[in-house]
Every structure is written in C-alpha cells, then in structure tokens.
Amino acid sequence: MTGRIVTVAQQKGGSGKTTVAAHLAVAWTGAGRVAILDVDPQGSLGEWFEARERSLGEDRTGITFRTASGWGAKREARALSRDHDFVLLDTPPKSDLEARPAIETADLVVVPVQPTPVDLWASGATLELVGRERRPALLVVNRVPPRGSMAETVMAELAALGPAAAARLGNRVAFAASMGEGRTVMETEPAGKAAAEVVALARELGERLRAG
C-alpha cells in the first residue's frame, strides 16, 4: 500500500504554505514515515530543512527531503509514496504550470487561507485549479487573530467556497520563531496553544485521509 500524498497549495503568496507543510510533516512523524517535497523555486521549505539538519543533526531530522519542479514533482511524489506513509508537497504561488502536477497527484489538497478578503479571493482561484484536476481540497484557516469582526466575517464566507477544516491555526509568534530554528512549535513549545492547534489539525487531516 502506498502512502498518502498531500499537496499544500495557494495562489496568493504569504499564506503560510511552508509553515503548514513543515508542521504537518513533523506532526505526522509519530504516525509513520514522512517525506517533504519542495516544488517552490523560492526554496523556503528546503531552507527550513537545512536549518533543521544544523539544529538536530543530518541523521535526526525524522523526515526525508527532496526537491522537484514542474511535471517532475508528480513523478517524485509517487516514488516517495512507495516507501513513506505521508508525502507533503509545498507548491509555488502564482504559477498554475508549476502547481498543477503537484495538485494532480494529491490524495488531498490543503489550501491555507488567512481570514482576509484578499486571501478569500485568491482561494477561489486555487480551488478552481484543484477542481479542474478533480482532486479533493480542504481549506485551512491560518493566522487567525485573537479577535476581530472582519476575520469572523471572512471565515463565515468560507463556507461558500468549499469545505474547511474545523481546526484552525492562530496568528502566533511561536510559529515563525520555531521555523527559524528548523523546528516546529511541537518541539519548541510542546505545551503551548500553537502546538495544540497543529496536533488537532494533523489529527483531523489524518482522519480525512484514512476515510478517503
């Protein structure tokens, strides 16, 4: 049985794709073998992984890392799925050509969206691309502020776009701080609220993958 392929995609830059991908990868290491595939030419996930190697040691990252571009991403993801339980792909923004192969091969496409009107509009374009490839998608609300009427209004409008995860990720400094160390909030602040949010999201997505 091959592993599950999860592609993190969003047409708008700055949505937190890399942070979501890295955190899900580490969260899932407790459930099996995990690989991450950086499809974004910017290479942010690769930079995080290199920082992780420096921080933990090359043989202690707990994750397999690869890079690919364009149609090579589809081939590489499927190859990794043969000996990993989870394969996570981080895709570039603003590029249908680069993102399409990664979306086409996914068992689930995770679409991070910040609770702002601009992100909401961009998510519609991303979901259209996912729909053309006939893949299942799930919106993940990211960087949720502690309070704010606009955020609540936008999140209420998400229902018109498509299904969204019940678990949400807050707008917390801990996420950026942990990424800079090549780690995640589960490792830097395991008892914190941010870690609890990631664990809840990883559990929800894992159950969705098993059911699908």
C-alpha positions in Angstrom: 0.0 0.0 0.0 1.4 3.4 -1.0 1.5 6.4 1.3 -0.8 9.4 1.1 0.2 12.5 -0.9 -0.9 15.9 0.5 -0.2 19.0 -1.6 -0.3 22.4 0.1 -1.3 25.0 -2.4 -2.4 28.6 -2.5 -2.2 31.1 -5.4 -1.6 34.0 -3.1 1.9 34.4 -1.6 2.4 34.8 2.1 -0.4 32.5 3.1 1.8 30.3 5.3 2.1 27.3 3.0 5.6 26.4 4.0 4.8 26.7 7.7 1.7 24.5 7.4 3.7 21.9 5.3 6.6 21.7 7.8 4.3 21.5 10.8 2.1 18.8 9.4 5.2 16.8 8.4 6.6 16.8 11.9 3.2 16.2 13.5 2.8 13.1 11.3 6.2 11.6 12.1 4.6 10.0 15.1 2.2 8.1 12.7 4.7 6.8 10.2 7.4 7.7 7.7 7.2 11.2 6.3 8.7 12.9 3.2 8.5 16.5 2.1 8.9 17.7 -1.4 9.7 21.3 -2.2 8.2 22.3 -5.5 8.6 26.1 -4.9 11.6 27.6 -6.7 11.9 30.0 -3.8 13.0 27.0 -1.7 11.7 28.1 1.7 10.9 24.5 2.7 14.4 23.5 1.7 15.9 26.3 3.8 13.8 25.2 6.8 15.0 21.6 6.3 18.7 22.7 6.1 18.2 24.7 9.4 16.7 21.5 10.9 19.7 19.5 9.9 22.0 22.1 11.5 19.9 22.1 14.6 19.2 18.4 15.1 21.9 16.7 13.0 21.6 15.3 9.5 20.5 11.9 10.7 18.0 13.1 13.2 15.5 15.2 11.3 12.9 12.4 11.2 11.9 13.5 7.6 13.0 12.7 4.1 13.6 15.8 1.9 13.5 16.1 -1.9 13.1 18.9 -4.5 11.4 18.8 -7.9 9.9 21.1 -10.4 7.0 21.1 -12.9 6.0 17.6 -14.0 8.9 16.1 -12.2 7.0 16.7 -8.9 4.4 14.2 -9.9 6.9 11.5 -10.5 8.9 12.3 -7.4 5.9 12.3 -5.2 4.7 9.0 -6.4 8.2 7.5 -5.9 8.3 8.8 -2.4 4.9 7.4 -1.6 6.1 3.9 -2.2 8.2 3.9 1.0 6.7 6.7 3.0 3.3 6.9 4.8 2.9 10.6 4.1 4.3 12.8 1.4 3.8 16.6 1.7 4.4 18.9 -1.3 4.9 22.7 -0.9 3.9 24.5 -4.1 4.7 27.9 -5.5 2.2 30.8 -5.6 1.0 32.4 -8.8 2.0 29.5 -11.0 -0.6 27.1 -12.4 2.1 25.4 -14.5 4.3 24.5 -11.5 1.4 23.7 -9.1 -0.8 21.7 -11.4 1.3 18.4 -11.4 1.6 18.6 -7.6 -2.2 19.0 -7.3 -2.9 16.3 -9.9 -1.1 13.6 -7.9 -2.5 14.6 -4.5 -4.8 12.5 -2.4 -5.8 15.8 -0.6 -5.0 19.4 -1.4 -4.7 21.6 1.7 -5.4 25.3 0.9 -4.1 27.7 3.7 -6.2 30.9 3.8 -5.8 33.9 6.1 -9.0 35.5 7.3 -8.8 38.5 5.0 -10.8 39.4 1.8 -7.7 39.2 -0.4 -6.9 35.7 0.7 -10.5 34.7 0.3 -10.4 35.9 -3.4 -7.2 34.1 -4.0 -8.5 30.9 -2.5 -11.3 30.9 -5.1 -8.8 30.8 -7.9 -6.8 28.0 -6.2 -9.9 25.9 -5.7 -10.9 26.3 -9.3 -7.5 24.9 -10.3 -8.0 22.0 -7.9 -11.5 21.4 -9.2 -10.2 21.2 -12.8 -7.9 18.4 -11.7 -10.8 16.7 -9.8 -8.9 16.4 -6.5 -10.4 16.8 -3.0 -9.5 20.0 -1.3 -9.8 21.4 2.3 -9.4 25.0 3.3 -7.2 25.5 6.4 -7.7 28.9 8.1 -4.3 30.2 9.1 -3.0 33.1 11.2 -6.4 33.7 12.9 -6.2 36.8 15.1 -7.4 36.5 18.7 -10.3 38.8 17.9 -11.7 40.9 15.1 -15.0 41.3 13.3 -13.5 41.2 9.8 -11.9 37.9 10.5 -15.2 36.4 11.7 -17.0 37.8 8.6 -14.4 36.3 6.2 -14.5 32.9 7.9 -18.2 32.8 7.6 -17.9 33.4 3.9 -15.5 30.5 3.5 -18.5 28.1 3.5 -19.4 29.4 0.1 -16.0 28.4 -1.3 -15.7 24.8 -0.1 -15.2 22.6 3.0 -12.9 23.9 5.7 -11.0 22.1 8.5 -12.5 22.6 11.9 -9.0 23.0 13.4 -7.5 26.5 12.8 -4.1 27.9 13.3 -3.7 31.1 15.3 -1.6 34.2 14.5 1.2 33.3 16.9 4.8 34.4 17.0 5.8 30.9 18.1 5.3 29.6 14.5 7.8 31.9 12.9 10.3 31.5 15.8 10.2 27.8 15.5 10.6 27.8 11.7 13.7 29.9 12.0 15.3 27.2 14.1 14.4 24.4 11.6 11.9 23.1 14.1 8.2 23.4 14.8 6.1 24.6 17.7 5.6 21.0 18.8 9.3 20.9 19.5 10.0 24.4 20.8 6.8 24.9 22.8 5.1 21.5 23.1 2.7 22.6 25.9 1.7 25.8 24.1 -1.5 26.7 22.3 0.1 26.7 18.9 1.3 23.1 19.3 -2.2 22.0 20.3 -3.6 23.7 17.2 -1.2 21.8 14.9 -1.9 18.5 16.6 -5.6 19.0 16.2 -5.2 19.9 12.5 -2.9 16.9 11.8 -5.3 14.6 13.5 -8.3 15.9 11.5 -6.4 15.7 8.2 -5.2 12.2 9.1 -8.7 11.0 9.7 -9.8 12.6 6.5 -7.1 10.8 4.6 -7.9 7.4 6.1 -11.6 7.9 5.3 -10.9 8.9 1.8 
